[in-house]
């Protein structure tokens, strides 16, 4: 997984998804970064945001169908665009 933060400029973080858990009314997503630093990131999703996250995931799943169809493609993966 590759991530960026506007506070870090053009620095790109690499890491992996670790866990998701419920903590009271928060849905907490844990991500462990590995490059350039080792950080443990947490993102708390509040109850009012869960429907929006679910809608985004459903839209993303529709957009992922062509990607999954080419899963075993021999083309190298494309790098994310700079924002």
C-alpha positions, 0 to 999 in steps of 0.5 A: 500500500502506498500513501501520501500526506500533504504535511509530508510534501512529496514523501511517499509512505509504503506500508500494509493494512494490519487490522480493523477494530471497533472501539466504542462508536469508532471503527479503527483502521490500523496501518503499519508503514515500512518506508521511509519510516516505521509508523503505526497509523490509526484512522478512526471512522465515526458512526456518521461516516460509515455509510459514506465509507461503504458507498465509496467501497461499493463504487470502488468495487465496480471500478475494480472489476476491469483491474481484477479481470487483468489480475494475471497481466504481464504488464508492470503495475502503474505508479500512482499520479502526483496530486 
